[in-house]
Amino acid sequence: MSQSESYVIEISGATVGIVVRQADARRFAFHAASRRFSRYNGMTFAGPRDAERFISGQVARRLHSLLEELVA
């Protein structure tokens, strides 16, 4: 039996999900820790850092949009 490889994805100290190496051992699948990130469930990435960069980018874009709405 092979051991799975998983990593916690955190943004600003908050856990947003985990990535787990898939059976084919090439990609990592994202699993959200809350409904807020559930739209990304099942997305695959080359590695944990790629997943973290993507999710961080999504959070930054959303924050930017919210700030733009506040000052408009």
Backbone as a ProteinNet text record, in pm:
[ID]
protein_1_A
[PRIMARY]
MSQSESYVIEISGATVGIVVRQADARRFAFHAASRRFSRYNGMTFAGPRDAERFISGQVARRLHSLLEELVA
[TERTIARY]
83.9	0	88.7	62	144.1	89.7	179.6	143.3	107.7	-5.3	-42.4	39.9	53.1	129.7	31.9	22.6	-70.2	-5.7	-54.8	-1.4	-116.4	-105	-203.6	-172.7	-277.1	-263.7	-319.4	-235.4	-275.1	-253.3	-340.9	-325.3	-340.2	-240.2	-238.8	-271.1	-216.9	-234.6	-365.5	-452.3	-580.4	-574.3	-617	-619.7	-735.2	-702.7	-806.9	-834.3	-741.7	-761.5	-634	-640.7	-522.9	-509.2	-389.6	-366.6	-313.6	-363.5	-325.8	-274	-159.4	-103.5	-200.4	-229.3	-321.3	-253.9	-335	-285.6	-180.8	-194.9	-97.8	36.3	43.4	166.1	221.5	144.1	192.7	132.2	8.5	-64.4	-115.7	-148	-205.9	-346.3	-443	-581.1	-609.9	-678.7	-714.3	-847.3	-853.8	-976.3	-995.6	-1105.6	-1131.1	-1160.8	-1117.6	-1145	-1274	-1325.4	-1450.7	-1526.3	-1654.6	-1736.8	-1684.3	-1618.8	-1567	-1472.1	-1404.6	-1308.8	-1354.3	-1478.5	-1527.2	-1531.1	-1536.6	-1537.5	-1407.9	-1303.6	-1176	-1155.7	-1254.5	-1245.1	-1215.5	-1121.3	-1089.6	-993	-964.9	-867.2	-733.8	-658.7	-529.6	-416	-304.1	-187.2	-62.7	42	168.3	231.4	208.8	265.9	195.2	224.5	160.7	182.1	300.2	325.6	242.6	221.5	136.4	-5.9	-54.5	-189	-196.6	-96.4	-95.4	-90.9	-10.5	-2.8	-136.6	-199.9	-328.2	-433.7	-448.8	-550.8	-521.6	-396.2	-358.4	-394.4	-370.7	-405.1	-554.6	-632.7	-778.2	-825.5	-767.2	-802.2	-763.6	-646.1	-600.4	-691.9	-733.3	-824	-957.1	-1009.9	-1137.6	-1126.1	-1018.1	-996.3	-985.3	-914.6	-900.1	-1036.6	-1120.4	-1255	-1339.4	-1331.8	-1408.4	-1363.6	-1232.8	-1181	-1224.3	-1224.2	-1269	-1414.9	-1498	-1639.6	-1657.9	-1574.2	-1585.3	-1552.4	-1456.5	-1415.2	-1489.3	-1569	-1642.2	-1761.7
-118.1	0	124.8	217.8	338.3	443.7	526.9	632.4	757	820.1	940.4	1058.1	1155.1	1274.8	1391.2	1465.6	1578.5	1697.5	1815.7	1940.2	2035.2	2103.8	2204.7	2333.3	2397.1	2526.2	2631.5	2727.4	2835.1	2969.9	3063.4	3201.6	3288.1	3366.7	3452.8	3374.7	3255.3	3173.7	3096.2	3112.8	3041.5	2925.1	2809.2	2692.7	2705.7	2700.1	2709	2573.7	2480.4	2347.5	2266.2	2152.3	2066.8	2024.4	1985.8	1922	1782.4	1687.4	1547.2	1494.7	1428.3	1370.3	1265.7	1273.5	1179.7	1045.5	946	809.3	800.5	883.4	878.5	940.7	999.6	1057	1176.1	1230.5	1345.5	1477.2	1472.9	1594.8	1590.1	1707.3	1721.5	1778.7	1719.7	1767.4	1851.6	1963.5	2053.6	2011.3	2018.2	1990	2104.7	2177.1	2295.6	2261.7	2351	2336.3	2407.2	2493.2	2563.3	2586	2617	2641.7	2758.2	2850.6	2968.1	2930.7	2818.4	2775.6	2650.8	2611.1	2486.6	2490.8	2608.6	2617.1	2562.7	2550.8	2499.6	2351	2288.2	2144.6	2064.4	1976.3	1887.6	1945.2	2075.1	2131.6	2064.7	2043.1	1977.5	2073.6	2048.8	2134.2	2047.7	2103.8	2030.6	2004.7	2095.1	2078.1	2165.5	2145.9	2224.1	2375.6	2416	2560.3	2621.1	2545.4	2594.3	2616.7	2524.6	2537.9	2660.1	2675.9	2789.5	2922	2930	3052.1	3083.3	2979.9	2999.7	3050.1	2980.8	3018.3	3157.6	3186.7	3320.5	3427.1	3396.7	3490.3	3515	3411.1	3425.8	3512.4	3490.8	3570.4	3716.4	3740.1	3876.9	3946.2	3875.7	3934.6	3972.1	3882.9	3908.9	4028.9	4035.5	4148.3	4278.2	4275.4	4393.8	4440	4344.4	4378.3	4441.3	4386.2	4440.1	4582.2	4604.5	4739.2	4838.7	4796.5	4884.3	4922.6	4826.1	4854.6	4955.8	4947.1	5038.5	5181.8	5201.3	5337.9	5393.9	5311.8	5358.5	5443.7
0	0	0	-90	-96.2	-0.9	47	139.1	58.9	92.6	19.7	68.5	-17.3	12.9	10.3	120.1	125.4	194.6	158.9	213.2	244.1	355.2	393.4	318.6	267.5	200.8	295.5	332.2	423.2	356.8	391.8	348.1	472.3	500.5	619.7	746.5	756.6	875	882.4	784.8	784	684.6	726.7	638.6	540.2	411.3	308.4	244.6	259.4	203.7	209	144	131.7	-13.6	-50.3	-179.8	-151.4	-228.8	-211.2	-343.7	-336.5	-459.4	-512	-640.1	-701.8	-726.3	-752.8	-771	-882.2	-985	-1095	-1056.2	-936.2	-878.2	-955.7	-1048.8	-1124.5	-1079.3	-1031.2	-999	-855.9	-804	-670.9	-685.4	-618.3	-622.4	-498.6	-519.8	-410.9	-349.3	-216.2	-140.5	-41.6	-56	25.1	170.3	259.2	402.1	441.7	354.3	381.4	251.3	263.7	144.5	62.3	127.5	57.5	-56.6	-43.2	-145.1	-220.3	-200.5	-260.8	-413.6	-470.8	-618.5	-679.7	-598.3	-647	-617.5	-551.9	-521.4	-647.3	-636.8	-747.7	-850.4	-841.9	-935.6	-910.4	-1016.6	-1001.3	-1034.8	-969.6	-982.3	-991.3	-1049.1	-1061.9	-925.8	-831	-697.4	-596.6	-470.1	-364.7	-377.7	-417.1	-431.7	-543.3	-649.6	-758.5	-708.9	-628.5	-571.9	-481.4	-396.2	-303.3	-378.9	-482.4	-563.6	-629.4	-684.3	-751.5	-652.8	-540.5	-442.6	-386.9	-357	-308.5	-411.5	-536.7	-643.9	-651.6	-632.6	-634.6	-517.6	-401.8	-284.2	-307.6	-362.4	-388.5	-489.3	-593.4	-693.2	-630.3	-547.3	-481.3	-388	-312.5	-222.4	-300.7	-411.5	-496.1	-547.1	-591.1	-639.8	-529.9	-410.4	-298.2	-264.7	-266	-238.5	-344.4	-469.9	-577.6	-559.3	-516.8	-492.4	-379.4	-277.5	-162.9	-198.9	-288.1	-321.6	-442.6	-506.7	-626.4	-588.2
[MASK]
++++++++++++++++++++++++++++++++++++++++++++++++++++++++++++++++++++++++

